[in-house]
Amino acid sequence: MQEILTAISDPTRRAALALVWSGGEHCVCELMTRLEASQSRMSRHMKVLREAGLVTDRRDAQWVRYRRNPDLAPEFAAVIDAVMAAEYKTERTKVA
């Protein structure tokens, strides 16, 4: 649990995880563009999320694609769902 909490403590990692968590596969180049991060920074962030078991990666030629880990334990997925919901609610409150 500590590794997961540490992984999601960073705002950039939470934002990347939110994109991946919503479904599909995302390459580092897409995450870089959407989150305005350098390639090396984004790759390091995704490595932390992968090592925490939150995402899996797949090499596709020169690209690495990330997706939500389908084997993540349900209790850990529930934690991430709650964090994503709270993050979304907080962002909506700031806009309103």
Residue, then its C-alpha position, 0 to 999 in steps of 0.5 A: m500500500q505504501e508504494i501505491l500511496t507514494a506513487i500517487s502522491d505526485p500531481t503529474r503521476r496522478a494526472a497521468l494515471a487519470l488518463v490511463w485509468s479511464g481506459g485504453e493504451h497511452c504512449v509516453c508521447e501522448l502523455m507528454t503532450r497532454l501533461e506538458a512534460s519532457q520525455s525523460r520526466m514522463s518516462r520516470h513517472m510512468k516507471v514509478l506507476r508501473e513499479a507500484g503495480l498500477v499500470t502495465d506497459r507494452r513495447d510497440a516498436q519504438w513506443v512504450r504503451y501504458r494501460r491500467n493494470p487489469d490484475l490490480a487487486p480490487e481493494f487497491a483499485a478501489v483506492i485509486d477510484a476514490v482518489m480519481a473521484a476526489e481529484y475530479k471533484t476538487e478540479r470541478t470545484k475550482v472551476a465553478 
